[in-house]
Amino acid sequence: MAEEKQKKQTAEKTAKNVKAVQTDENVVLIGKKPIMNYVVACLTFFNSGAKKLTVKARGRAISRAVDTVELLRRAFVKDLQLQGVSITTEEVTRSEGQRANVSAIEITVAKQ
């Protein structure tokens, strides 16, 4: 019993460390942290009753976003379905004032 409580607290701490935006549309923003942190954040959304979730990433984090969704789909949420994938290019102003194009992806998944 105490083990389950400790696991739950650890999962909650991990979910807090990941930037997740809760609005009408549940969004997890992927960055530089380990993949399992983002998987736990997604699982937290689904366990709190969300049926639909969007995973967003830019640049080098795109592969981490794809890995997150695949890990969710194959290991944790067997009935997860891919709703859509959107790819775009965003223009970003760097610290030197230069403009750069950065690729971005949004992966929308839904729990059946």
C-alpha positions as a Python dict, from the first residue, in 0.01 Angstrom:
ca = {
    (1, 'M'): (0, 0, 0),
    (2, 'A'): (279, 241, 91),
    (3, 'E'): (461, 148, -230),
    (4, 'E'): (161, 248, -441),
    (5, 'K'): (135, 581, -259),
    (6, 'Q'): (507, 646, -314),
    (7, 'K'): (478, 557, -685),
    (8, 'K'): (182, 793, -720),
    (9, 'Q'): (373, 1077, -552),
    (10, 'T'): (676, 1014, -775),
    (11, 'A'): (454, 1021, -1084),
    (12, 'E'): (294, 1347, -969),
    (13, 'K'): (637, 1507, -910),
    (14, 'T'): (753, 1395, -1255),
    (15, 'A'): (438, 1530, -1415),
    (16, 'K'): (495, 1867, -1245),
    (17, 'N'): (847, 1884, -1391),
    (18, 'V'): (712, 1856, -1745),
    (19, 'K'): (550, 2159, -1903),
    (20, 'A'): (189, 2067, -1966),
    (21, 'V'): (-78, 2314, -2064),
    (22, 'Q'): (-431, 2236, -1951),
    (23, 'T'): (-691, 2423, -2150),
    (24, 'D'): (-987, 2306, -2356),
    (25, 'E'): (-728, 2104, -2544),
    (26, 'N'): (-477, 1909, -2333),
    (27, 'V'): (-124, 1981, -2455),
    (28, 'V'): (215, 1839, -2357),
    (29, 'L'): (511, 2045, -2478),
    (30, 'I'): (819, 1833, -2549),
    (31, 'G'): (1164, 1966, -2461),
    (32, 'K'): (1502, 1825, -2353),
    (33, 'K'): (1395, 1602, -2064),
    (34, 'P'): (1393, 1221, -2079),
    (35, 'I'): (1111, 1060, -2276),
    (36, 'M'): (958, 888, -1973),
    (37, 'N'): (887, 1228, -1812),
    (38, 'Y'): (664, 1315, -2107),
    (39, 'V'): (502, 970, -2109),
    (40, 'V'): (411, 1015, -1741),
    (41, 'A'): (268, 1360, -1815),
    (42, 'C'): (51, 1212, -2091),
    (43, 'L'): (-61, 927, -1865),
    (44, 'T'): (-152, 1181, -1598),
    (45, 'F'): (-380, 1360, -1844),
    (46, 'F'): (-547, 1034, -1945),
    (47, 'N'): (-586, 919, -1583),
    (48, 'S'): (-749, 1251, -1494),
    (49, 'G'): (-1022, 1181, -1748),
    (50, 'A'): (-894, 1342, -2068),
    (51, 'K'): (-994, 1158, -2383),
    (52, 'K'): (-783, 1362, -2626),
    (53, 'L'): (-426, 1491, -2600),
    (54, 'T'): (-189, 1692, -2820),
    (55, 'V'): (188, 1647, -2806),
    (56, 'K'): (382, 1945, -2945),
    (57, 'A'): (752, 1979, -3024),
    (58, 'R'): (991, 2196, -3224),
    (59, 'G'): (1330, 2133, -3382),
    (60, 'R'): (1542, 1857, -3235),
    (61, 'A'): (1267, 1759, -2990),
    (62, 'I'): (1047, 1627, -3273),
    (63, 'S'): (1199, 1280, -3252),
    (64, 'R'): (1140, 1280, -2875),
    (65, 'A'): (772, 1364, -2936),
    (66, 'V'): (734, 1077, -3181),
    (67, 'D'): (906, 839, -2936),
    (68, 'T'): (674, 956, -2658),
    (69, 'V'): (360, 882, -2859),
    (70, 'E'): (491, 545, -2980),
    (71, 'L'): (586, 441, -2627),
    (72, 'L'): (242, 544, -2502),
    (73, 'R'): (71, 355, -2783),
    (74, 'R'): (273, 34, -2762),
    (75, 'A'): (339, -7, -2390),
    (76, 'F'): (98, 194, -2176),
    (77, 'V'): (-232, 277, -2350),
    (78, 'K'): (-320, -8, -2583),
    (79, 'D'): (-640, 156, -2713),
    (80, 'L'): (-470, 484, -2809),
    (81, 'Q'): (-550, 605, -3158),
    (82, 'L'): (-369, 859, -3368),
    (83, 'Q'): (-610, 1142, -3453),
    (84, 'G'): (-376, 1352, -3663),
    (85, 'V'): (-26, 1479, -3726),
    (86, 'S'): (41, 1838, -3823),
    (87, 'I'): (381, 1964, -3936),
    (88, 'T'): (468, 2331, -3976),
    (89, 'T'): (759, 2570, -3995),
    (90, 'E'): (780, 2852, -3743),
    (91, 'E'): (992, 3162, -3779),
    (92, 'V'): (1194, 3232, -3465),
    (93, 'T'): (1407, 3535, -3381),
    (94, 'R'): (1737, 3435, -3222),
    (95, 'S'): (1917, 3627, -2951),
    (96, 'E'): (2145, 3789, -3212),
    (97, 'G'): (1839, 3928, -3388),
    (98, 'Q'): (1859, 3685, -3679),
    (99, 'R'): (1551, 3504, -3797),
    (100, 'A'): (1553, 3126, -3835),
    (101, 'N'): (1303, 2869, -3952),
    (102, 'V'): (1227, 2589, -3706),
    (103, 'S'): (1024, 2279, -3787),
    (104, 'A'): (735, 2194, -3554),
    (105, 'I'): (502, 1900, -3509),
    (106, 'E'): (169, 1846, -3334),
    (107, 'I'): (55, 1490, -3274),
    (108, 'T'): (-305, 1446, -3157),
    (109, 'V'): (-400, 1118, -2993),
    (110, 'A'): (-726, 998, -2840),
    (111, 'K'): (-808, 725, -2593),
    (112, 'Q'): (-1098, 505, -2697),
}
